[in-house]
Amino acid sequence: MTGQESEIRVVPSYRIPLQENGRMILPAELRRALGVGKGDRVVVRSDGDRIEITTAARSRARARARLQDLYAARSGVVDELIAERRAEARREGDDDGAADGAGP
């Protein structure tokens, strides 16, 4: 496979009938994959015509990872800005000494 081709991922699909009051039973394979059992709570998010079911712990971990990525991206910009400001201050310090004739 070349670098431009993407790998095709087969995602299992389930047809789950809705029970009385809109309830549905998650197949055992999905419950095992999520690590949930009777009485556990899950987080359900909707996005248009799609829903996502996950656990609170996985949802928090995903949010934490996004924030870390965002922070990492911004910290590089901050470090770059600080370096530019320090270089600018050094240049201004050098210019001040030359302008008043107080050179070495």
GROMACS elastic network, one bead per residue, 0.5 to 0.9 nm:
[ bonds ]
;  ai    aj funct       b0    kb
    1     4     6  0.81485   500
    1     5     6  0.63214   500
    1     6     6  0.81578   500
    1     7     6  0.82674   500
    2     5     6  0.55147   500
    2     6     6  0.83664   500
    3     6     6  0.76505   500
   14    27     6  0.81902   500
   16    24     6  0.67334   500
   16    25     6  0.71723   500
   16    26     6  0.75385   500
   16    27     6  0.82608   500
   17    23     6  0.86515   500
   17    24     6  0.64726   500
   17    25     6  0.80454   500
   18    21     6  0.80899   500
   18    22     6  0.53944   500
   18    23     6  0.55796   500
   18    25     6  0.80478   500
   19    22     6  0.54954   500
   19    24     6  0.56606   500
   19    25     6  0.81725   500
   20    23     6  0.60371   500
   20    24     6  0.85536   500
   25    28     6  0.88534   500
   26    29     6  0.81604   500
   26    30     6  0.63325   500
   26    31     6  0.64686   500
   27    30     6  0.54717   500
   27    31     6  0.64659   500
   27    32     6  0.87962   500
   28    32     6  0.60643   500
   28    33     6  0.85109   500
   29    32     6  0.52086   500
   29    33     6  0.61800   500
   29    34     6  0.87309   500
   30    34     6  0.61860   500
   30    35     6  0.83749   500
   30    36     6  0.87295   500
   31    34     6  0.51859   500
   31    35     6  0.58550   500
   31    36     6  0.52660   500
   31    37     6  0.66093   500
   32    36     6  0.64288   500
   32    37     6  0.80066   500
   33    36     6  0.79991   500
   34    37     6  0.89592   500
   34    42     6  0.89466   500
   34    53     6  0.88237   500
   34    54     6  0.67225   500
   34    55     6  0.68692   500
   34    58     6  0.88767   500
   35    55     6  0.84189   500
   36    39     6  0.84161   500
   36    40     6  0.58882   500
   36    41     6  0.78304   500
   36    42     6  0.80315   500
   36    55     6  0.79865   500
   37    40     6  0.56225   500
   37    41     6  0.86910   500
   38    41     6  0.87171   500
   40    55     6  0.89309   500
   41    55     6  0.71809   500
   41    56     6  0.79599   500
   42    53     6  0.65693   500
   42    54     6  0.56943   500
   42    56     6  0.64302   500
   43    52     6  0.79831   500
   43    53     6  0.57024   500
   43    54     6  0.52551   500
   43    55     6  0.54293   500
   43    56     6  0.58872   500
   43    59     6  0.76946   500
   44    51     6  0.66795   500
   44    52     6  0.55752   500
   44    54     6  0.66069   500
   44    55     6  0.85104   500
   45    50     6  0.83965   500
   45    51     6  0.55135   500
   45    52     6  0.51517   500
   45    53     6  0.66515   500
   45    54     6  0.85495   500
   46    49     6  0.72924   500
   46    50     6  0.57602   500
   46    52     6  0.63960   500
   47    50     6  0.52148   500
   47    51     6  0.61321   500
   47    52     6  0.81520   500
   48    51     6  0.79922   500
   54    57     6  0.84052   500
   54    58     6  0.65425   500
   54    59     6  0.66695   500
   55    58     6  0.52580   500
   55    59     6  0.61326   500
   55    60     6  0.86413   500
   56    59     6  0.50043   500
   56    60     6  0.61441   500
   56    61     6  0.85839   500
   57    60     6  0.51827   500
   57    61     6  0.61761   500
   57    62     6  0.86520   500
   58    62     6  0.60856   500
   58    63     6  0.85699   500
   59    62     6  0.51820   500
   59    63     6  0.62566   500
   59    64     6  0.86114   500
   60    63     6  0.50871   500
   60    64     6  0.60430   500
   60    65     6  0.85823   500
   61    64     6  0.50193   500
   61    65     6  0.61538   500
   61    66     6  0.86683   500
   62    65     6  0.51412   500
   62    66     6  0.62976   500
   62    67     6  0.87269   500
   63    66     6  0.51240   500
   63    67     6  0.62515   500
   63    68     6  0.86484   500
   64    67     6  0.51313   500
   64    68     6  0.61541   500
   64    69     6  0.86454   500
   65    68     6  0.50534   500
   65    69     6  0.61847   500
   65    70     6  0.85843   500
   66    69     6  0.51353   500
   66    70     6  0.61713   500
   66    71     6  0.85790   500
   67    71     6  0.59872   500
   67    72     6  0.84236   500
   68    71     6  0.50124   500
   68    72     6  0.59499   500
   68    73     6  0.85045   500
   69    72     6  0.50958   500
   69    73     6  0.61803   500
   69    74     6  0.86236   500
   70    73     6  0.52171   500
   70    74     6  0.62304   500
   70    75     6  0.85632   500
   71    74     6  0.50863   500
   71    75     6  0.58638   500
   71    76     6  0.87234   500
   72    75     6  0.51634   500
   72    76     6  0.66658   500
   73    76     6  0.57424   500
   73    77     6  0.70659   500
   74    77     6  0.51239   500
   74    78     6  0.62763   500
   74    79     6  0.86768   500
   75    79     6  0.60729   500
   75    80     6  0.84716   500
   76    79     6  0.51481   500
   76    80     6  0.61277   500
   76    81     6  0.86171   500
   77    80     6  0.50531   500
   77    81     6  0.61522   500
   77    82     6  0.86617   500
   78    81     6  0.50555   500
   78    82     6  0.61907   500
   78    83     6  0.86094   500
   79    82     6  0.51580   500
   79    83     6  0.61930   500
   79    84     6  0.86411   500
   80    83     6  0.51378   500
   80    84     6  0.61976   500
   80    85     6  0.86825   500
   81    84     6  0.50791   500
   81    85     6  0.61786   500
   81    86     6  0.86380   500
   82    85     6  0.51094   500
   82    86     6  0.61720   500
   82    87     6  0.86144   500
   83    86     6  0.51645   500
   83    87     6  0.61822   500
   83    88     6  0.85374   500
   84    87     6  0.51615   500
   84    88     6  0.60806   500
   84    89     6  0.86130   500
   85    89     6  0.61050   500
   85    90     6  0.86169   500
   86    89     6  0.50291   500
   86    90     6  0.62027   500
   86    91     6  0.86336   500
   87    90     6  0.50793   500
   87    91     6  0.62181   500
   87    92     6  0.86149   500
   88    91     6  0.50868   500
   88    92     6  0.61473   500
   88    93     6  0.85319   500
   89    92     6  0.50332   500
   89    93     6  0.60432   500
   89    94     6  0.86016   500
   90    94     6  0.62172   500
   90    95     6  0.86278   500
   91    94     6  0.50560   500
   91    95     6  0.61406   500
   91    96     6  0.86357   500
   92    96     6  0.61127   500
   92    97     6  0.87654   500
   93    96     6  0.52415   500
   93    97     6  0.65840   500
   93    98     6  0.89568   500
   94    97     6  0.54601   500
   94    98     6  0.65044   500
   94    99     6  0.87617   500
   94   103     6  0.89664   500
   95    98     6  0.52282   500
   95    99     6  0.60285   500
   95   100     6  0.88455   500
   96    99     6  0.52134   500
   96   100     6  0.65555   500
   96   101     6  0.88188   500
   96   102     6  0.86395   500
   97   100     6  0.57287   500
   97   101     6  0.64615   500
   97   102     6  0.53231   500
   97   103     6  0.56951   500
   97   104     6  0.87944   500
   98   101     6  0.52882   500
   98   102     6  0.62206   500
   98   103     6  0.55376   500
   99   102     6  0.76791   500
   99   103     6  0.85650   500
  100   103     6  0.79805   500
